[in-house]
Amino acid sequence: MLHTNSTAIPPVTLHDGRVVAVRSLQPDDKARLLQFGQALPQDDWLYLENDLRSPEIVARLANASNAEHWRQMVAIENDQIAAYASVRLSSGRTSHVATVQLIIGEGWRRIGLGRAMGAVIFDEAKKLQASKVVVEMLEAQRSGQAIFSRLGFRIEGTLVNHARDRFGKHHNLVVMATLVEAVS
């Protein structure tokens, strides 16, 4: 079954007055997503799961835009991506659990876009009929933890030396989660 984003998302006005459109990632977003990834600060690359600087990875993501158990959303201003978020429903015994990812462009931080995109991707998890939503991030990513805390997520655990950055250094991984009915 192909996914279509039938629910229009109203434009989001940020704290600094800028307005972004939020919509599903489309196959023709490859160049925009690659440009977004290449513009991210070097420090971000230590922590990100997908290397959005890679044309192959960006093509894979954009081509999966209609996957049945996966939603990818972008915030757009002036035909450029300001943020990317995804939610993927697990399979098997954890098929009720969705995992989210959120990446905010450098010039778009601390103005409400992270919280707005977090809320949008949480709504997409509900549309996938997830009953639990999980986000994983490095312990050092305090801003990300704050965004998801405000959305009702709580820390379920910290996995010691569980993640490796691109230089091979180990980091603690924080797992945050919420039950869908707890914040509905």
N, C-alpha and C positions, 0 to 999 in steps of 0.2 A: 504494500500500500504506500503510495506517495503522500508525503506531508505537504499540505498547503497552509499557509498562515492566513486563515480566513478572518481572524479577528484583527481589525485595524488597531494599531497602537497609537494613541495620540502623541503629538510631538512633546518632547520633554524640555521644559525651560529650566536651565541650571542656575545656580546661585549667582553667577557672574552675568546673567542675562542672555547668554548664548542659548540657542534652541537647536536640539538635535532631533532627527527622525530616527526611530528605532524600528527595525524590520528584520525579517529572516535573511540570513546569508544566502546569496544566490550564486549560481555558477559563474556569472559574469563579474563577480566581485574579486576574482583572482588577483588582478593587478592592484586593486585597492587594498586587499588584505596583505599582500606582499609589501606594499609601500608602508602600511601600518606597522608590520612586523619589523621592517628595516629601520623604522624611526624610533623604536623603543630604546630606552637607555641601556647601555651595556650591562649594568647591574641586574636588570630584569632577566637577562639571558642566563644568569646563574640559576634561576628558579623555575623557569617556564617548562612545562611538559612538552609542548610542541614548538618546534623551531619555526616561527613564522617568517624567518628570513629565507627559508628554503622553498624554492618554487615547486618542488615535488610535494612537500608537505602541504603547502597552501593549495595546490591543485587538488590533492586528496580531500582536504577539508571542504573546499568549495563544491567539489563534485558530489560530496555526500550530503548536500543541503536538503535533499528530500528523503533522507533515511527515516525509516519508520519509528525507531526508538531513540532518536537523537535530534535535538533542536540546537541550532546555532543562530544567534542574534547579533546584529551589529548596530551601533549608533553611528549615524552619518551626519556630517555637516559639510556643505560645499563639496559634495561628491568625494569626501575623504572619510575613512573610518576613524572614529574617535575611540571606540571601545568594541570589544568582542566578548561574547559570553556563550557558553554552551552547556547543555545538560544532556546526559546520556543515561538511559534506563539500563540497569543491570539485567542479567539473564539468570535463569536457574533459580536456585533457592533464595536469591536476593533480587528477584525480578520486581519487587515493590520499592526498591531503592534506586534513586537517581543521584548521579554525581555531577556537580557543577564546576565550571571553570570560568573565571572572570579576569579579563585583561583590560586595563584602562591606559590609554595613551598618555604620555608624559605631560602634555599641555592641558590635560583634561582632569587632572587629579585634584581632590579637595574642593570640588565645586558641586558635588551631588550626583555626578554621573555614575560613580561606583554603586551608590545606593539604588539609584534608579534602574541600572542594568541588573543589579542583584534581584530587585523586585520583579523585573520582567522575566528573568530566567527562572525564578521560583514559580511564577505563574505558568511558564512553559512546562515545568516539572509536574504541576498539578494537571495540566492538559494530557500529559503522558500517563496520568493516573498513578503517579508515585505516591506512596504513603509516608516515605521518609526521604529526605534530601540531605546529602552529605557534601561537604567541601573539604579538601585537604590542602594545606599550605604549610610552608616552612614556619617554624616558630618565630623567626625574625620578621615575618610579614605582619606586623601589628596593625597596619591600616586595613588590610584585608580582613583580619579578624574582627576589627571594629565594625566594618560594613556588615558582615554577616551576623555579628552579635545584635546589631540594631534591627536586623530582619528576623530575630527570634532564634537564631542558631546558638547552640551551647557547645563548649568543648567536651567531647566524649573521651578524648585521650590524647596523649602525646607519645609518639613512637620515637624512641631515642636512636639517633644516628640512622634513621630509616631512609632518608633521601640523600642523594648525591647531587652536587651542583656540576656544572659543565667542566670544572677543574678537578673533579673527583673528591672534593671535600664533603664530608658527611655533615648532615644537619638533622635536627629534630623535626619531625613532621607532626603538625597539629591536625587532628581530625575533629571537625565541627559538624553538628547535625541538628536537624529539627524534624519533628513529625508534622506532616502536612496539616492535620487537623488541629495541631497546637497553635498554629498561626493563621488559620483560615478565618 
